[in-house]
Amino acid sequence: MVVGTWIESGATHGGITILSDGRFSSEWSATTYQGTWRIKNGMLVMTITNASGTNHPPVGSIQYGGIEEVSTYHLTIELDGRTTYLDRK
C-alpha cells in the first residue's frame, strides 16, 4: 500500500515516489535522493544510493521510518524523531 507518489500534507515543496520494484526517489526543496526500500517489522527501510543538493542523508546510509498509518490516501511516518504526514498525489 505504500507504493505511489506522496507529498507532504499542506506543503508544495517535496515528496517521495515509492516504486513497486523496490526503488524510491525523493525531492525536498533543493535536495533530491534515490535508493531502495523495503518494509521490515512495520518499518520503512530506505537505503540511500544517490543524492544531490544540500541537507540530504549520506549516500550508503540506511533510514528507518516507523509506519504509523498507511491508507489509500495517507501515509504517516516517524523518522528521526519527526512525524511526517504525507498525502497520495
DSSP file (Angstrom, degrees, kcal/mol; ACC not computed):
  #  RESIDUE AA STRUCTURE BP1 BP2  ACC     N-H-->O    O-->H-N    N-H-->O    O-->H-N    TCO  KAPPA ALPHA  PHI   PSI    X-CA   Y-CA   Z-CA
    1    1 A M              0   0    0      0, 0.0    70,-0.1     0, 0.0     0, 0.0   0.000 360.0 360.0 360.0 -14.4    0.0    0.0    0.0
    2    2 A V        +     0   0    0     68,-0.1    16,-0.2    17,-0.0     2,-0.2   0.648 360.0 110.0 -80.6 -13.2    3.0    2.4    0.3
    3    3 A V        +     0   0    0     14,-0.1     2,-0.3    17,-0.0    16,-0.2  -0.425  56.8  61.6 -65.5 131.2    3.7    2.3   -3.4
    4    4 A G  E    S-A   18   0A   0     14,-2.1    14,-3.1    -2,-0.2     2,-0.5  -0.895  90.4 -58.6 147.2-174.0    2.8    5.6   -5.1
    5    5 A T  E     -A   17   0A   0     -2,-0.3    84,-3.2    12,-0.2     2,-0.4  -0.922  50.3-171.6-106.9 128.3    3.7    9.2   -5.1
    6    6 A W  E     -AB  16  88A   0     10,-3.2    10,-2.4    -2,-0.5     2,-0.4  -0.945   7.9-165.0-123.8 138.1    3.3   11.0   -1.8
    7    7 A I  E     -AB  15  87A   0     80,-2.7    80,-3.1    -2,-0.4     8,-0.2  -0.931  36.2 -96.6-120.7 149.1    3.5   14.7   -1.0
    8    8 A E  E >   - B   0  86A   0      6,-1.5     3,-2.2    -2,-0.4    78,-0.3  -0.418  50.5-101.2 -64.6 131.8    3.9   16.3    2.4
    9    9 A S  T 3  S+     0   0    0     76,-3.1    76,-0.1     1,-0.3    -1,-0.1  -0.288 103.2   3.8 -56.3 128.4    0.5   17.4    3.8
   10   10 A G  T 3  S+     0   0    0      1,-0.2     2,-0.3    -3,-0.1    -1,-0.3   0.513 112.8 102.1  76.2   5.2    0.0   21.1    3.4
   11   11 A A    <   -     0   0    0     -3,-2.2    -1,-0.2     3,-0.1     3,-0.0  -0.808  49.4-168.7-120.4 160.6    3.3   21.6    1.6
   12   12 A T  S    S+     0   0    0     -2,-0.3    -1,-0.1    -3,-0.1     3,-0.1   0.280  72.2  81.8-124.5   6.8    4.2   22.1   -2.1
   13   13 A H  S    S-     0   0    0      1,-0.1    16,-2.7    -5,-0.1     2,-0.3   0.378  93.8  -9.2-102.2   5.3    8.0   21.7   -1.8
   14   14 A G  E     + C   0  28A   0     14,-0.2    -6,-1.5    -6,-0.2     2,-0.3  -0.985  46.0 163.1 177.4 171.9    8.5   17.9   -1.8
   15   15 A G  E     -AC   7  27A   0     12,-2.4    12,-2.5    -2,-0.3     2,-0.4  -0.973  30.5-102.3-179.9-171.4    7.6   14.4   -1.7
   16   16 A I  E     -AC   6  26A   0    -10,-2.4   -10,-3.2    -2,-0.3     2,-0.5  -0.997  12.6-151.5-139.5 140.1    8.6   10.8   -2.3
   17   17 A T  E     -AC   5  25A   0      8,-3.2     8,-2.1    -2,-0.4     2,-0.6  -0.969  13.2-164.5-112.7 121.4    7.8    8.3   -5.1
   18   18 A I  E     -AC   4  24A   0    -14,-3.1   -14,-2.1    -2,-0.5     6,-0.2  -0.929  10.0-154.7-109.2 117.2    7.9    4.7   -3.9
   19   19 A L    >   -     0   0    0      4,-2.8     3,-1.5    -2,-0.6    18,-0.1  -0.604  22.2-125.2 -95.3 151.8    8.0    2.2   -6.8
   20   20 A S  T 3  S+     0   0    0      1,-0.3    -1,-0.1    -2,-0.2     4,-0.1   0.664 105.2  68.3 -69.1 -16.2    6.8   -1.4   -6.7
   21   21 A D  T 3  S-     0   0    0      2,-0.1    -1,-0.3     1,-0.0     3,-0.1   0.350 123.0 -96.0 -86.9   8.3   10.2   -2.7   -7.9
   22   22 A G  S <  S+     0   0    0     -3,-1.5    15,-2.3     1,-0.3     2,-0.3   0.562  89.0 114.1  93.4   8.5   11.9   -1.7   -4.6
   23   23 A R  E     - D   0  36A   0     13,-0.3    -4,-2.8    -4,-0.1    -1,-0.3  -0.756  39.6-174.8-108.1 158.9   13.2    1.7   -5.7
   24   24 A F  E     -CD  18  35A   0     11,-2.2    11,-2.0    -2,-0.3     2,-0.3  -0.977  10.8-160.2-144.3 159.3   12.3    5.2   -4.5
   25   25 A S  E     -CD  17  34A   0     -8,-2.1    -8,-3.2    -2,-0.3     2,-0.4  -0.993  11.2-168.3-138.9 145.3   13.1    8.8   -5.3
   26   26 A S  E     -CD  16  33A   0      7,-2.8     7,-2.2    -2,-0.3     2,-0.4  -0.987   8.4-171.5-137.3 141.3   12.6   11.8   -3.1
   27   27 A E  E     +CD  15  32A   0    -12,-2.5   -12,-2.4    -2,-0.4     2,-0.4  -0.981   8.9 170.1-136.7 123.9   12.7   15.5   -3.6
   28   28 A W  E >   -CD  14  31A   0      3,-2.8     3,-2.2    -2,-0.4   -14,-0.2  -0.966  64.2 -55.6-134.9 115.0   12.5   18.1   -0.8
   29   29 A S  T 3  S-     0   0    0    -16,-2.7     0, 0.0    -2,-0.4     0, 0.0  -0.337 125.2 -12.2  52.4-117.0   13.2   21.8   -1.6
   30   30 A A  T 3  S+     0   0    0     -2,-0.1    24,-0.4    24,-0.1     2,-0.4   0.086 121.3  91.2 -99.9  22.8   16.7   21.8   -3.2
   31   31 A T  E <   +D   28   0A   0     -3,-2.2    -3,-2.8    22,-0.2     2,-0.4  -0.958  46.6 177.1-123.9 134.6   17.5   18.2   -2.3
   32   32 A T  E     +DE  27  52A   0     20,-2.2    20,-2.8    -2,-0.4     2,-0.3  -0.985   5.4 168.3-130.0 147.0   17.0   15.0   -4.2
   33   33 A Y  E     -DE  26  51A   0     -7,-2.2    -7,-2.8    -2,-0.4     2,-0.3  -0.988  11.3-164.1-154.4 154.6   17.9   11.5   -3.3
   34   34 A Q  E     +DE  25  50A   0     16,-2.6    15,-2.6    -2,-0.3    16,-1.6  -0.845  23.2 124.4-131.5 165.6   17.2    8.0   -4.6
   35   35 A G  E     -DE  24  48A   0    -11,-2.0   -11,-2.2    -2,-0.3     2,-0.3  -0.971  51.0 -61.4 175.3-157.4   17.6    4.5   -3.3
   36   36 A T  E     -DE  23  47A   0     11,-1.9    11,-2.5    -2,-0.3     2,-0.3  -0.820  40.2-164.3-116.8 157.4   16.0    1.2   -2.5
   37   37 A W  E     + E   0  46A   0    -15,-2.3     2,-0.3    -2,-0.3     9,-0.2  -0.947  13.6 165.6-140.0 159.4   13.2    0.4    0.0
   38   38 A R  E     - E   0  45A   0      7,-1.5     7,-3.1    -2,-0.3     2,-0.5  -0.954  33.0-117.1-159.7 165.1   11.6   -2.5    1.8
   39   39 A I  E     + E   0  44A   0     -2,-0.3     2,-0.4     5,-0.2     5,-0.2  -0.951  33.6 170.5-112.1 130.1    9.3   -2.9    4.8
   40   40 A K  E >   - E   0  43A   0      3,-2.3     3,-1.5    -2,-0.5    -2,-0.1  -0.972  67.4 -16.9-141.9 122.8   10.5   -4.9    7.8
   41   41 A N  T 3  S-     0   0    0     -2,-0.4     3,-0.1     1,-0.3    -1,-0.1   0.869 128.2 -49.3  52.6  43.8    8.8   -5.2   11.2
   42   42 A G  T 3  S+     0   0    0      1,-0.2    25,-2.3    24,-0.1     2,-0.4   0.600 115.6 116.8  75.7  10.4    6.5   -2.2   10.5
   43   43 A M  E <   -EF  40  66A   0     -3,-1.5    -3,-2.3    23,-0.2     2,-0.8  -0.903  65.1-134.4-113.7 140.4    9.4    0.0    9.4
   44   44 A L  E     -EF  39  65A   0     21,-3.5    21,-2.6    -2,-0.4     2,-0.6  -0.851  27.8-160.1 -87.6 111.9   10.0    1.6    6.0
   45   45 A V  E     -EF  38  64A   0     -7,-3.1    -7,-1.5    -2,-0.8     2,-0.5  -0.862  10.5-175.3-102.0 116.8   13.7    0.8    5.5
   46   46 A M  E     -EF  37  63A   0     17,-2.7    17,-3.2    -2,-0.6     2,-0.5  -0.954  12.8-160.7-119.8 126.5   15.4    3.1    2.9
   47   47 A T  E     -EF  36  62A   0    -11,-2.5   -11,-1.9    -2,-0.5     2,-0.5  -0.921  20.2-135.0-104.9 123.3   18.9    2.7    1.7
   48   48 A I  E     +E   35   0A   0     13,-2.6    12,-3.1    -2,-0.5   -13,-0.3  -0.655  32.7 164.6 -82.3 124.3   20.3    5.9    0.0
   49   49 A T  E     +     0   0A   0    -15,-2.6     2,-0.3    -2,-0.5   -14,-0.2   0.585  66.2  16.9-113.2 -16.7   22.2    5.2   -3.2
   50   50 A N  E     +E   34   0A   0    -16,-1.6   -16,-2.6     8,-0.1    -1,-0.4  -0.979  64.3 170.8-156.7 141.6   22.3    8.6   -4.9
   51   51 A A  E     +E   33   0A   0     -2,-0.3     2,-0.3   -18,-0.2   -18,-0.2  -0.997   6.3 178.0-155.1 150.6   21.9   12.2   -3.6
   52   52 A S  E     +E   32   0A   0    -20,-2.8   -20,-2.2    -2,-0.3     2,-0.2  -0.976  48.1  34.0-148.4 161.5   22.3   15.8   -4.7
   53   53 A G  S    S-     0   0    0     -2,-0.3     2,-0.3   -22,-0.2   -22,-0.2  -0.630  91.6 -45.8  94.8-155.5   21.7   19.2   -3.2
   54   54 A T  S    S+     0   0    0    -24,-0.4    -2,-0.1    -2,-0.2   -24,-0.1  -0.800 107.4  19.7-116.9 157.5   22.0   20.1    0.4
   55   55 A N  S    S+     0   0    0     -2,-0.3    -1,-0.2     1,-0.2   -24,-0.1   0.877  82.0 140.2  58.2  46.0   20.9   18.6    3.7
   56   56 A H        -     0   0    0     -3,-0.2    -1,-0.2     1,-0.1     3,-0.1  -0.791  60.3 -90.9-113.5 160.5   20.3   15.0    2.4
   57   57 A P        -     0   0    0      0, 0.0     3,-0.1     0, 0.0    -1,-0.1  -0.384  55.9 -94.3 -64.1 148.2   21.1   11.7    4.1
   58   58 A P    >   -     0   0    0      0, 0.0     3,-2.2     0, 0.0   -10,-0.3  -0.354  44.1 -99.2 -64.1 142.8   24.6   10.4    3.2
   59   59 A V  T 3  S+     0   0    0      1,-0.3   -10,-0.2   -10,-0.1     3,-0.1  -0.420 112.9  28.2 -59.7 133.8   24.9    8.0    0.3
   60   60 A G  T 3  S+     0   0    0    -12,-3.1    -1,-0.3     1,-0.4   -11,-0.1   0.218  93.5 125.9  95.4 -13.0   25.1    4.5    1.7
   61   61 A S    <   -     0   0    0     -3,-2.2   -13,-2.6   -14,-0.1     2,-0.5  -0.377  52.9-138.4 -77.3 159.0   23.1    5.4    4.8
   62   62 A I  E     -F   47   0A   0    -15,-0.2     2,-0.4    -3,-0.1   -15,-0.2  -0.976  12.9-159.7-119.5 128.9   20.0    3.5    5.9
   63   63 A Q  E     -F   46   0A   0    -17,-3.2   -17,-2.7    -2,-0.5     2,-0.6  -0.889   3.0-155.3-109.7 139.8   17.0    5.3    7.2
   64   64 A Y  E     -F   45   0A   0     -2,-0.4     2,-0.6   -19,-0.2    16,-0.5  -0.955  10.9-173.6-117.0 114.8   14.3    3.6    9.3
   65   65 A G  E     -F   44   0A   0    -21,-2.6   -21,-3.5    -2,-0.6     2,-0.4  -0.934  20.6-135.9-112.2 119.5   10.9    5.2    9.3
   66   66 A G  E     -FG  43  78A   0     12,-2.6    12,-2.5    -2,-0.6     2,-0.8  -0.586  19.2-133.4 -72.3 124.2    8.2    3.8   11.6
   67   67 A I  E     + G   0  77A   0    -25,-2.3    10,-0.2    -2,-0.4     3,-0.1  -0.706  32.4 169.5 -82.3 112.0    4.9    3.5    9.6
   68   68 A E  E     +     0   0A   0      8,-2.6     2,-0.3    -2,-0.8    -1,-0.2   0.779  68.4   3.6 -92.0 -32.3    2.3    5.0   11.9
   69   69 A E  E     + G   0  76A   0      7,-1.5     7,-2.8     2,-0.0    -1,-0.3  -0.972  57.0 175.9-153.4 138.5   -0.5    5.0    9.3
   70   70 A V  E     + G   0  75A   0     -2,-0.3     2,-0.2     5,-0.2     5,-0.2  -0.951  20.5 142.6-143.1 127.2   -0.9    3.8    5.7
   71   71 A S        -     0   0    0      3,-2.6    -2,-0.0    -2,-0.3     0, 0.0  -0.801  66.1 -75.9-144.9-174.4   -4.2    4.0    3.8
   72   72 A T  S    S+     0   0    0     -2,-0.2     3,-0.1     1,-0.2    -1,-0.0   0.855 129.6  18.2 -57.3 -35.8   -5.4    4.8    0.3
   73   73 A Y  S    S+     0   0    0      1,-0.1    15,-2.0    14,-0.1     2,-0.4   0.558 119.6  55.4-116.8 -11.5   -4.8    8.5    0.7
   74   74 A H  E     - H   0  87A   0     13,-0.2    -3,-2.6   -68,-0.1     2,-0.4  -0.967  44.6-177.7-134.6 143.5   -2.5    9.0    3.7
   75   75 A L  E     -GH  70  86A   0     11,-2.3    11,-2.9    -2,-0.4     2,-0.5  -0.983   8.6-171.2-135.7 123.6    1.0    7.8    4.8
   76   76 A T  E     +GH  69  85A   0     -7,-2.8    -8,-2.6    -2,-0.4    -7,-1.5  -0.975   8.7 179.5-119.5 125.0    2.4    8.8    8.2
   77   77 A I  E     -GH  67  84A   0      7,-2.3     7,-3.3    -2,-0.5     2,-0.6  -0.975  21.9-148.3-128.1 137.0    6.0    8.0    9.0
   78   78 A E  E     +GH  66  83A   0    -12,-2.5   -12,-2.6    -2,-0.4     2,-0.4  -0.934  28.9 169.1-102.3 119.1    8.1    8.7   12.1
   79   79 A L  E >   - H   0  82A   0      3,-2.9     3,-1.6    -2,-0.6   -14,-0.1  -0.988  64.1 -13.1-136.9 123.0   11.7    9.3   11.1
   80   80 A D  T 3  S-     0   0    0    -16,-0.5    -1,-0.1    -2,-0.4     3,-0.1   0.867 128.6 -52.4  55.2  40.1   14.5   10.6   13.3
   81   81 A G  T 3  S+     0   0    0      1,-0.2     2,-0.5    -3,-0.0    -1,-0.3   0.531 118.2 109.0  78.4   5.6   12.0   11.8   15.9
   82   82 A R  E <   - H   0  79A   0     -3,-1.6    -3,-2.9     2,-0.0     2,-0.5  -0.960  61.1-142.3-119.1 129.7    9.9   13.7   13.4
   83   83 A T  E     - H   0  78A   0     -2,-0.5     2,-0.5    -5,-0.2    -5,-0.2  -0.798  16.7-162.9 -90.9 128.4    6.5   12.6   12.2
   84   84 A T  E     - H   0  77A   0     -7,-3.3    -7,-2.3    -2,-0.5     2,-0.6  -0.954   4.9-154.8-115.5 127.3    5.8   13.3    8.6
   85   85 A Y  E     - H   0  76A   0     -2,-0.5   -76,-3.1    -9,-0.2     2,-0.3  -0.889  17.3-174.2-102.9 122.2    2.3   13.3    7.2
   86   86 A L  E     -BH   8  75A   0    -11,-2.9   -11,-2.3    -2,-0.6     2,-0.4  -0.898  13.1-153.8-120.9 147.2    2.0   12.5    3.5
   87   87 A D  E     -BH   7  74A   0    -80,-3.1   -80,-2.7    -2,-0.3   -13,-0.2  -0.932  30.4-107.2-116.5 141.8   -0.9   12.5    1.1
   88   88 A R  E      B    6   0A   0    -15,-2.0   -82,-0.3    -2,-0.4   -84,-0.0  -0.473 360.0 360.0 -67.4 135.0   -1.1   10.4   -2.1
   89   89 A K              0   0    0    -84,-3.2    -1,-0.2    -2,-0.2   -83,-0.1   0.438 360.0 360.0 -85.6 360.0   -0.7   12.6   -5.1
